């Protein structure tokens, strides 16, 4: 089995689910972040890595559009710490 299409498909699934989520808080909130991970289906370290990639893509798009990135930055930072646990 080729893992690349699976990762791409999983990234699309997680990205779509994240876009359906309500706005992230400006300050880090582990309870909200845990709930977001569960709702988008990012429960494994692999999926959290994919979610980090999705959030990083969203940060880059927001910067291009000159929109604030603080909620995404704090969520990404929390995800990166969670992935190291």
Secondary structure, 3 states (H helix, E strand, C coil): CCHHHHHHHHHHHHHHHHHCCCCCCCCCCHHHHHHHHHHHCCCCHHHHHHHHHHHHHHHHHHHHCCCCCHHHHHHHHHHHHHHHC
